[in-house]
Amino acid sequence: MFTKLLVANRGEIALRVLRACRDLGIAGVAVYSEADRDSLHVRYADEAYLIGPGPAGESYLKAAKILEVARKARVDAIHPGYGFLAENADFAQACRENRITFVGPSPECIRLLGDKMAARRLMGQAGIPVVPGSKELTTADTASPDATRIGYPLLVKAATGGGGKGIRAVYRPEELPIAMEVASREAGSAFGDGGLYLEKFLETVRHVEVQIIGDHHGNVVALGERECSIQRRYQKMIEEAPSTAVDEALRQRLMEMAVRAGKAADYVNVGTVEFLLDEEGNPSFLEVNTRLQVEHPVTELVMGVDLVADQILVAEGEALSYRQGERKLRGWAIECRISAEDPFNEFLPSVGRVSFVSEPGGPSVRVDSALYNGTDIPHYYDPLIAKLSTWGRDRAEAIQRMRRALQEFKIVGISTNIPFHLQVMDNVHFIAGALDTTFVDKHFRLDQQRELENEEIALIAASLLAHGKKKEAPSSSSLAAVSGDPWRLQGRRSGLRERDWGMRRMTWRKST
């Protein structure tokens, strides 16, 4: 058994891992940058160590510094969370050389599956259908013949890494050179590797992934699928389990392919096998993420597992306590990624201090966050600040609970994407389960939200005048005082639905 584990991450995922450690009776060690000195994961940990300035490149990405702290704190293991060093094979190798257990796959496995070209070849050899693409890394000299063979539209993609970085869509041959230059530069900055390959762009597809976990005893288990089609610029925003596109026959096929993929790679620990489904429901392998996923809570809710605790136990050498097919799907779960960004201004990140936060609760509502009154949101890191998940006996109940939870979630001081999520929960296509990866571009309506904002201002002004509290037109400051200024004081636009406005109209008219 481990006695002490270091979490090489920050924010809500660091807190999630530290809680799992406490459940298992393991002492938890946090690391933090100067920007995160007062963060909740630092306060929660049994020990905490400063590792550098705010920028990730000077702190959370400094493998040597993290290992120095690990040796000083005498830890048995390091959990990387997701992002930062989570899929860094060199870091996993360095942990091994320092006789510290890396809670994740082996360095060899990370290196194999992190190389997108090698992973595609391996899956092809295992009989798993793969999205058509180039067979080798692409350069400016070889791109054009490959592109002609694959056919437009296509994607220029980073050969390593993930998270939607280093990807550009190309519709015409003349767009290819600049797309390659931009994608290579972005990939080099994000992953330290500017290598690229080409892949057929399947425009009307669904993104469905399968959670797997393997142990050191040869067991690989698939724990159901997740739907991840609601994305913006290849970054996921809403996830659910199961998928409305998957019936029992397709589910069994996906599980079988995911287990086969894990065994082909000698996979140990938690990972995700990602697929694209075309309009006929035919799956094609996309990639393997060799880490815990942001969306792991929805799998935990519908499958009754604790993936983080299981990760740690597998890393200790224990065999999985369940086998393939023993965990049965139960109900429906949805996760909304709550980010510090303004959906009405191109989703630009929002930084500042959270002066007040009130998280939702009630039956089957789960909040993964590290927010508290006074939390500073710096500009150095990913804007994800919380994960809101709901469970229901069926999809309709999970959606209704998500609506309620989003309305209850109050974050004051910064902008958030909560109004975006509310709009999705009321979208008729989402409710019907008619999803694909172009959903956000097709259905997110900025004009509708602005109409609601203008109506709110008019109602507040009329109410003030009717009650004699203000003889002249109210100023923006007085509006803020009365209304809570939904897009500044609350740190987000109100996000209320049309029927809520109808109720407000009736209330105001009756009172006057």
N, C-alpha and C positions, 0 to 999 in steps of 0.2 A: 504493500500500500504506500502511496505517496503520503508524505507528511506535510510538504509545503510546495505550492505551485505558484508560478509567476504568470501574470496575464500581460502579454505584450500588446496591449491595445488600450482604448480609452472609451469614455462615454457609456452608452447603454449596453453594449456588448461586453465591455469589461465588467460591468456590474452584474450582468447575467452569469458570466463564468464564475465570478467571486461568490455568488449565491449558491451555485452548484457545488463549489468547493466547501462552503459551510455546511450544506446538506450532507456531504460525504465525510465531514470531519477533517477536512484538509485546510491548513492555514493558507490564506490567500495573500499574495504579494502584488501590489500595484506599482506601475511606473507612470510617470507623468511629465509633461512638458511644463515650462513656466506658464504657458497660457492656461493650463489645466490644474494649476496649483490648488484651487478650491473646488475641484470637481467632486461629484458624489462618489465616484469609484475610489478616489483617493481616501475619502473619509471612511468608506466602508471596509477597506482592506485591513488586514492585520498588520501589514507593513507597507510603506510606500516610499519610493525613491525618485528623486528628480533625475531626469536623463538628458535635459537640454532645453534650448529655446523653443518658442512656439512652432516654427516651421517643421513639418513632419520630417523633412530631409535632415534636420539637425536634432531630431529626438526619436520619434517612433520608428523611423526607418534606419536608425543607427544600430545595426545588429551587434556590433562590437560593444557598444555601450550597454545594451540590454543584457548581453552575456556577462559583462563585467558585474552588473548588478545581481544577476542570477548566481554567480559564484560567491559574491559577497553575502547574499542572503541565504546561501546554502539550500537552494531549492532542488527538488527532485525532477520537476517538469516545467515546461513552458507551454501555455496555451496561447496561440496567436490571434484568436478571434477571427474576424474577417477583414479584408483589406490589409494595408501595410505589409507585413512580412508573412502573411498567412499562406501564400502560395510561392514562397521564395525557397527554392530547393537548396541554395547555398546556406541559408539560415538554418534549415532543418539539418543539413550536414554538419554545420558548426555546433549545433546542439549535441548531436551524436558524438562528435569529437571531444566535447567537454563533459561527456557522460551525463547529460541532462536529457530527459525524454521529451521529445517534441510531440505534442498532442495533435497528431495529424498523420497523413500518409508518410511513407518513407521518402527520403530525398530522391531516390531513384524513380519512384512512382510520380512524384510531383514533377520531376524533370521530363518524364515520358509524356504525361498527359498535359503538361503545360506547353509542350511543343505541339501546336495545333496540327501540324502536318503529320507528325509521328502518331498522334492520337487518331487521326482520320485513317491512316494506314492500318493501325491496329484494329480499329472497329471493322474496317472492310475485311480484314483477315478473319475476324470473328463472325462474319456473316451478317453484320448489322448494316442496314442501308445508310449511306452517307450523303449529305447534300453535295451535289456536283461542284467541283472546284479544281484549282490547279493542284498538281501532284507534288510540286516542289515550291520552295520559296521563290517569290516573284521579285524581279528587279525591273528597272525602267527598260532594259533591253529586251527582256523576255515577256513583259506584261502583255504587249499587244497581241502576239500569236495565241497566248493562253486565253485572253479575253474573247478573241474571235471564236475560239473553239468552244468556250463555255456559253457565250452568248450574252447579250445585254437584255435587261439590266443586270448588274452584278455588284458585289460588295468587295471593296478592298479592305482586308482585315489584318489586324496585328497577329503575328504568329505566336505571340505569348500574351499572358495577361488576360484581363476580362473587364467586367463592369461597363461595357459599352464604349470603352476608350480605344482609339486607333481604328475606327470603322468609318468608312465613307461609301455612300451609294453612288454608283456611276450608271448613267442612262445612255450616254453616247460616247463614242471613242475619243472625241476631243476633250472630254472631261477627265479622262483617265490619268494623264500626267500630274495635274494639280491635286487630284484626289490622293494619289500615291504619295506625293510630297507631304501633304498635310497629315495623312494617316501615319506615315513613318515618323514624322516629327513628334506627333502626339504620343505614339507608342514608345518612342525612345525616351521621352520625358517621363511617362508614367511607369514604364517597366524596365527601362535601361536597355531595351532591345527594339530597334526599328524595323526588324524583319517583317515582311508582309506576304500574304497569299491572296488569291482570288477565289471567290465563292459565288455561285449562282444566287441572285437576289430573288427569293420567293416572296412576292409582295403580299399576297393575301394568305397568310399562314397564321397558325396559332403556335404560341411558345408553351410547350408542356415539358415539365422536368420530373424526374423520378429521384426521390431520396434513397440513397443506399448507405449501408454501414457494413463494414467487414471487420473481422477480428483476426487474431494471430493463429487461430485454429482452423482456418480454411472456410469459415462461414461468411457468406455475403448475403445480406437480406435487403430486399427492396420494400420501402415503407410507403407505397402509394405515390400518386402523382400530384403535382401542383400546376395550376394554370397561371402563367405569368405574361399573358398577352398584352396587358395594359402597360405600355412602355412609352417613354419619350426619349428619342435619340438613343435607343437601344438600352436604356436604363429602366429597370422595372419600377413600377409605382404602386401597383395593387396586385396581390396574389391571393389565390384561393385554393382550397383542397376539399373535395376532388375537383375535376374539370368537367364542365358541362359538355365538352366535346368527346368525352371518353365513356364508352359503355363497358360492360364487364369483360367482353371478349377482347377489346382493345387494351383494357387495363392489364389483363393477364399477359398480353403480348408485350406491352411496354415493360412490365415487371421482369419478364423473362429476358428481354434484351438488356435491361439495366444490370441484372445479376450477371449475365454473360459478359458484359463490358467490365464489371468489377473483377471478375475472376480472370479475365484476359490480362488485366493490369496488375494482378496480385494485390488488389486494393485492401488496405487496412485503415480503419477509422471511418469518419463521416465524409460523404461526398455527394455530388449531384450529377446525374447523367441527363443532359439536356437534349430535347428533340424539337423539331419543327413538324407540325401536322399540316398537310395541304388540305385543300377544300374537300377532298374525298376521304380525309382522315388517315392518309398514309403517313407514317412517321419516318423521319430521316434524322440520323445522329447529327448533333451540332457540336457539342463539346462536353468535357467533364470539368466541373469545378471541384478542385481538391481541397475543400475546406467546408466549414459550417456556412450555411447560407443565411442571408438577412431574413429570409422568409421561413426559417425553420419553425417558428411558433405554430403555423397552421398545420403542419404535419404533426406536431406534438399534440395539438388539440383534437385532431380526428383519429389519431392512431394510439393515443394513450401512452406515449413514451416521453422520456426526458433525454433528448439527444445530446445535450452537453454532459450530463452525468455519464451517459453511455460512452461518449468519447473518452472521458477520463478513465473509466473502468477498462475499456479496450486497450488504452495506452498502458495501463498497469499490467496487461497480459491476461485479463479475465476473458473468458468466452462469453459471447452474447447470451443473454438470458432467454431469448426467443429465437425461433427459426422462421424461415420463409413461410408466409401464409398464416402464422399464428396470431399476428396482430390484425384485427379486423377493422375496416373503415367504419367510423361511427359519426354520423351527422355531417355538418358542413362548417368550414371555417374560412374567414376572410381576414386579410391583413392589409392595412393602409400604412404606407410609409409616410410618417409626418416629418416634413423637412422645413428648414428655415429658408424659405424662398417664396417669392411673390409670383403666383401663377398668372397674375394679370399684368406682369411686366416681364414676359419671356422667361419666367421661372428664375429670375435673377436671385442669387443668394442674399439672405438678409442676416446682418450681424448686429450685435448689440447685447443688451442685458435683458433677461426675462425678469421683469419686475414682479410678475405674479403668474402662477400656474395652478390650474385646478384640473386634475385628471379624472376621467370618467370612471364609473364603477358599475355595480349591479351584476345581475346574473350573466355568466359566460362572457364577460368582458376582461380582456387582458391588456395591460399597458407595459411595454418594455421601454423604459426611459431612464435618464439620469438627470431629469430636470428638477429644479427646486426654485423657490423664490430667490432671485439674485444670481441665477446661472448666467455666466457670460458665454455668448456664442461667438467664438473667434472666426476669422476668415481663413484660417489655415487648413481646415479640414472639410470633409464631406458634409453637406448641409443636413444629412439625416440626424434628427434629434430624438425621435421616438418611433415606436412601432405600436400601432393600435390593432388588436385582433379581437374578433368576436366569433363565437360558436353558436350554432343553432341546430335544432333537430333536422332541419332542412335548409336549403339555400335561402328561401324567402325569410325565414326567421333570422338567419345570420345577417342578411342585408338590413332588416329592420333594426336589429340590435346595433349594427354599425352606424345607421343613421342617428340613432339616439346617442350613441357614444361620441360621435363626431360633434354633435350639437352641444354635448356637455363639456367637451375638451376646450378649456379656455387657456390661452397663452397670451400674456400681455407684454408688450415691449418690442416684439419683432413680428415680421410677417411670416405666415406659414401657408402651406398648401392645403389646409383643412377645407376651405371653400371648394377647391377642385374636387376633393374626394366626395364632398356632399353632392356636387353636381353629378358625379359618376353614379353614385348610389341611386339617384332619381332618373337616370337615363334609361329610356325604354329598351334600348338595345342591350345595355348591361343587365337589366332585370331579366330580359329574355335569354341571356347567356350567349348572345350573338357577338362574339369577340374575335378580334384579330389584332395583329401588331400595329395596325394603322388606326386603332380606335381613338386615341387622343387627338390625332390630326383631324379625324372626321367629326368628332362629337363634342369636343370641349368648346363651349361657347362663351366668349368674353363679353359679347354685347348683351346677352341675357343677364349676366351678373351686374353689369353697369346699370341696366334699367332698374334692378332691385335696389341698388345703392341710391340712385336718384330719388326713388319713391320713398326710401327711408328718410332721407333728408327732408323731403316735403312733408311727410307725416310728423316729424319732430317739430319742424317750424310751425305747422298748423296747431299742434298740441300746445306749444308754448304760448302762442298768441291767444288761443281759445281760453286758456286758463289765466290769462292776464299776467303771466310771469315775465313777459318780455313785450314791450310795446313796439319795438322796432324789429326788423328782420334779425334773427339770431346770428351771431358770429360763429366762426368755425370753432372757437374755444368753448362757447356755450353749448354748441351741438355736442362737442366731445364730452362735456360735463353731464349732459342728460342722456345721451345715447351710448356712452362708452366708446364713441368714435370707432366703429367696428373695424376700420382698416388701419387705425393707428394705435389707439389705446389697447384694443384687444390683440393687436399685432396681426390681424387678418381681416378680410372682409366678412360680412355676416354669414354668407352662405345659406341663408334661409330659403326654403322652397316656396313655390307659388301659393300652396294652400296655407302656409304660415302667414303670408302677407294678407290673404283673405281674412283670416282670423283676426289679424291686427286691425284691419279696416273696420270690422264689426265692433271690436272692443272700443276703438276710438270714437266711432259714431255714437255708440250707446252712451259713452261717458259724457259726450258733449250735447 
